[in-house]
């Protein structure tokens, strides 16, 4: 199996979200990666490290009880105690525009990845948002989204960025290196399994399952999110150990 690349704009219909929170709204995933005033202000004068850390520190993960919830977005548009006339709560996942995440200061893995992708797009980095699954010691934790970005020098120095951490990273060198020719990447016992990668120019699908799985990924109720708290806690625990170990190996 190999990655198959497509022109994103010529194949944008493949990336349409069919059920956003507003009735009958149709949005391309590419449009969520925005360059609006709120997004620019959120990242104003930041380096790549600063941008990553601002997303990690300032954007809260919307977990209530054991599950993730988009209720924070419903509340933002609520017009009375009993109802919301501008927005409705759907059973499927709601993916926010980058400016919405910057404004709400809350978002899940897709939202934080889209927000960071907006910075990378504005600053002309080579990057992809990855959609797939995460495993801990071969146990599926759930559907997930993350970023891979090429930092330089040297050329081809691709790193994986986990956008749901809650602590800043000390420098870019602690980010795990990845080979984007493959679709399985490891951070100790956590395995990231990607089946589609996108930016505003390219769609890469890992044949033969890529876009079929993306459509399922967008539609599955809660994307296996019954145990979302466990997924995020496990990811954060493993990354904390990874960063400490990597930092010590580089500087001590």
N, C-alpha and C positions, 0 to 999 in steps of 0.2 A: 504493500500500500504506500502511496505517495501523496504529497500535497498537490492539489490542483488549484491554480490561480485563475481568477476571473477579474475583469474590470468591474470595479464596484458600481460606478455610475451607470454603466450599460446593463448591469444586472441588478439594479436597485430594487426591482419588484420582489426579489428573493429576500429582501431585508425589511419588508414592511411588517410592522406590528399591527395585527388585526384587531386588537382589543386593548386600547389605552383606557384610562379612567373616564374620559369624557365620551358620551354616546356617539357612536359612528365615526370616531376620530381615527384617521389612518396616518401613521408616522413612520418614516424610514429611520432605521437605526443610525444611518449616517447623519441625519439632522440632529440627533441627540448630542453629537460631538459638536458643540457650538463655540462661537467666538463673540458672545454677547458682552455687554458692559459688566454685568454681575460676575461673569466668569473671568473676564480680564482683571477686574478689581481683586478677585479672590487670589489670583496668582501674581499680582503686581510686583515687579522687581525681584522675583524669586528665581534662584538657580534651580536646576533639576532636583538636587537633593532637598532644597527648601520646599519645592512644590510637592514632592512625595511626602515629606514630613508634615506639611500643612494638611494634606488629605488625611493622613493617619491620625493626627492629633485632634483636628477640629470637626471631622465628620463622624458622628455617632452611628453605630449599627442599630437598626430599629428592631431589636428583639424584645418581645413582651412575653413573659413566661418562657415556654420552650420554643415558641415559634416566632418567625419573622412576621412583621405586619407592615402594611402600607397605611395604617390608620393615621399616622402623623400627617400624611398628605391629605387625607380626607378632612382632618381637622383644620388644615390650613385654608381650605375652601368652604368650610362650614358656615352657613349663614344663620343658623338658629340652633338652640340646644337639641332640638328633636330631629333636625334634618339638614341636608345639604343639597341645595338646589343647583349648584354649579358642577358638582362632582358626584360620582357614585362609587361605591366600593364593589369591585369585582373580585371574582374568585381566583383570577389569574394574576400573574406578577405584573406590577407597574414599573416601567423603566423610566426614570426621570431624565429630563434634559440636564446638561451639565449645570446650567444656571440655577435650576431648581434645587439641585443638591447643594450648590454653594450657598443658596439663600436659606434653605431649610436646615442646613448643618446636620443632615441625617440622610443616610442612604445605605443600601446593601451592596453586595459585591459588584453587581452590574453598574449601579449608580456611581460608585467610587471609581471604578475602572473607566467609565465614560467621562467622568470629571477630569481624571488625570490625563486621559487621552486628549482632551481639549487643550491642555497645556502643551502636550507633546506636539500636537498639530500646529498650534500657534508658533512654536519654536522650531518647527521643521525637523523633528527627530524622526528616525525610522522606528516604527513601533507597530504593535498589533494589540487589540483587545482579543483575548482568548476566551472562548466559551467551551465548557466541557464538564468534567467531573473531578472530584478530589477523593483520594483514598488514603486511609491510614492503615498501614500494614495489610494491604489488600482488602480492607473493609471499606465499602463505599460510604463516604460521609455525606455526599449529596452533589447536586449540580453547583457549578461555581463559575466565576469569571475573574480574570486577572490580566495583568499587562506583561508583555515582553517588550523591551526597548533596547536599541543598540546605543551603547555609550562608547565614546572614543577618547583617546586612542586605545587599542588599535581597531581598525575596521573589522566588523564581524564579532565584536565583543557584545553579545546579546545577554541581557540579564532579566531575570524574572522578578516582577514586583507584585507582592501581595498587598492589595489595597485595603484589606480589612483589619490590619494590625492596629493596635491602639497605643503604641509607643513609637517614638521617632527612631530612625536608624542612624548610626554614627557617621556612615559614609557610604558611597555607592559600591565600594569594594566588597561589602558584606553580602550584597545581593548575589544569589546563585547564578552562575553562568549556564546558558542553555544553548543547545544546537537546534535551530529552528527548522532543520531538515527533518527532525523527528517530532513526535507529538506526545511523548512521555518524558516528564522532567521530575527530578526528585529533590526534595529538601529533607534530608535524612529519611525518616520513615513516611513522610507525606509524598504521595505521587500525584502530580498534576497531569491529567489526561485530556488533551485538547482535541476537539473535532472540528472546530472552525476558528479562524483568525480573521479579523477585519481591521482595516483603517479606512480613511475616506477615499482611498484609491483602489484598494485591492481586497478581494474576498479570497481567502485560501480555505479550501475544504479538504479534509483528509478522506480520500476515497476509501471505501465506497459509502461511508456513513455521514459525511459532513452536513450538507444542507438538510437532509432528512432529519437528522438529530437536532439541528438548530430550530427547525419549525416545532418539533416536539418540545424542545427546551423552553421555548417561549410560551407554550400553551399548557404544559403540565401544571396542574393545580399545586401551587407552592413549591414546585420543582424539588420534590422530596424534602420539603422544609420542615417536616414534623419534628426533626431533631436538629434544627438550625443552631440552637445554642451550643449543642455538643460539637457540631462541626467547627464553629468559630473558635470555641475554647481550645479544641485540639490543634487547630491551625496556629493559634497564637502561642500555645505552649511549645510546639515544635520549633516555630520560628524564633522564639526567644532564646532557646538553647542554641539554635543554629547561629544566630547573630553573635551571641557571646563567644561561641567556639571559633567562629570565623574571625572575629575581631582580635581575639587573643592570639590566634595563629599568625595574623598579619603584623601585629605590633608588639608582641612580647616574645 
